[in-house]
Amino acid sequence: MTRTTGSKGENTLMALRAAGLERLYKQGFDGMTLRELAADVGMQAGSLYNHFTNKQDFLFMLMQHVMSDLISASELKLEKAPNPRQALLAYVECHVTFHSERRKEVQVSTTELRSLTPENYRIIIAMRDAYENQLLTILHNGNAEKYWANSDPKIATKLILGMMTSVGMWYRSDGPVALDGIVKIYQSMIENLLSDDIDTAKITVQK
């Protein structure tokens, strides 16, 4: 659990998160050492324990920080949405922007899930489920208010999140399309997907 509070402690934690993110992105959890992390920010290794208890605690802290930021950003966007359609567009904008601008954090949070202890894993997955449920609620509300008629909002939620999350794998800030343009493309594609829904009840399940 994080120990240090106050502006100085928060600045140190920000530096540790930034340095640790680079280590985790390049070396992975097993390859990173706390001694290296301390050296990156000009600290003695023993001083790290003023901020977290061990390497597992640091990984959990980083993942929790990323998920908290994502959930807070989406909640702020959704508060201003007057209807399900605008909520959907706001959610897509938030997700695509976040996963493009903070792709290293997202990638580490995905690939290193396996490195969490069972308890820490449950906490992070619960946060992910809460974030996913925001989109599921939007789709249910859109159905109820006749913005679209999606026959299986749960499958649509998984499909839409998979489409959007992939942006972090290929987006580059110097690419031919600006980020706001990419957001608009995703918004249009997802609206088209929902307006051209497939009736899953008519699909034959393979046995």
N, C-alpha and C positions, 0 to 999 in steps of 0.2 A: 504494500500500500504506500502511496506517495506520502512523504512526511513533511517536506519543506513547504511553508506558506509564505506569503508576502511577495512584493514585487521582485526582489532580488532572487528569491527562490524560484519564482515563476520564470524569470529570464533564464536561469540556469536550466530549468526543465525544458524550456523551448530549445535551448542550444543542444541539450542531450537528445531530445527527440529528433532534431534535424540531423545530428551526427549519427545517431543510432539507425535512423531510417536509411541513410546511405550505406551503412555497414550491412544491414539486413537485406537491402536490395541487391547488393553486390555479392555478399558472402553467405547469406542465409543465417538462420538462427543458430545452427550448429557451428557454423564457421566463425561467428562473431564472438569476441571476448570482451568482458567488461574492462579489462586493462587497456585494450585498444580504444574503447569508447572514452575512457577517462583521458587518455592521451590526446584524443581528437579535440577535446574541449579545454585542454590545459589543466586538468585536475589530477590529484592523487587518486589512485584506485579506491582507497578506503573512504574517500569523501562521497563516492557514489551512493553509499548506504545511507546518507542523509536524505536521499531522494527516492530510493526504492530498495527493496530487500535483496533482490537477486535478478538474474537475467530473465527468468520467467516473469517476474513482476514487471520488469521493464517492457517486455513484449506485450503483456496484457495492457499495461498503461497506454502504450502507443495505439493498440487496436481500439481500446475503449475511447480514446481521444478522437480517433478518426470517425468512429460510428456516432459519437455524440455530436460532432460537428456536422455530419451529414444529416442526422435527424433534426437538429436545430435549424439547419438551413432550409430543409423541406417544410418544416412546421411554419417557419416565418413566411415562406412563399404561399403556403396553402391558406394561411389566415386571411390573405387578401383576395382569395379567389371567390367570386360571387356565385359560381355555379360549377357543376361537375366538369364541364368542358374546360373552363378556365383553370380548374384545379388540375386536370390532366396535363394541360399545356405547361403549367407552372411546375408540376412534378417532373415532367420530362426535361424542362430547362435546367432545373436544379441538379438532377441526376447526371445528365450529359456534361454539364459544366464542371461539376465536382469531380467526376471520373476522368475528365480531360486534364484539368488543372492540377489535380492531386493524384495522378495515376500511380506514382511510386508507392504512396501510402496505401492506396487501394490494392495494388498488386501484392505488397507485403502482407496486408491484412487477409488476403485470400490464400496465398501460398503457404503462409505460416500458421494457418488455423490448426494444422496437424501437430504443431509444436506446443500448443496450449495444454495445460493440465485439464482434466475432465471438468472441474468446477469452472475454471476460466472460460473454457470452450462453451459451456452452457450459457454463461452470461453474455458472451459475444453473440452467440446464435440467437438468444432471446432479443437482443437489440436489433439484429438483422431482421428477425421476424416482425418486430414492431414497425420497422421501416417498410418492409414489404406490405404489411397490412394497411399502410397508408394508401398505397396504390389499389389494393383490393377493395378498400372502402370507396375510393373514387369510382371504380368500375361498377360496383353495386349501386351507388347513388346515381350514376349515369343511366343505368338500366331503369331504375325506378322513376327517373324523371324524363325518360324517353329521349335521351341524347344519343343513345345507341342501344342495341339489343343483343348484348353479348351472351351467348348461351352457356359459357363456362368461364366466369371471371377469374377463377383460380388458375386455370391453364393460361388464360390471357395475361395474367399478372406475371407468371413465370416467363412466358415468351417475351413480353415487353422488357422485363428487367434484363433478360439475357441479351437482347438486342442492344439495349442502351449501355450495359456494362462493358461490352466489347469495344466501345469507343476508346477506352484507355489503352488498348493494345496497339492501336494504329494511329491515333491522333498525334499530329505534330503541329506545334504553333507556327511553323514556317511553311505549312502545307498550302495547297492551292485554294482551299476554302477556309474562311475565317470561322472561329468557333461559333459565333452567333448564327452563321449560315448553316453550320452543321446541326445546331439545335433546331432550326426551322425545318431542316430535312427530316430529322427524327420526329418532330411533332406532326408533320404532314403524313409520314409513313404510318405512324401509330394510329392517327385518326382514320386513315384509310383502312387499316387493319380492322379497327373496331366497327367501321361502317359496312364492311364486307365480311361479316362474321360467318364462320362455318358452324353449322349445327352439329355439335359433337354427339348428339343423341342418335344421329343417323350413321355414325361411323361404326363399322364392324370391328369389334375387339378381337384381335388374334388370340387364339388359345393354344 
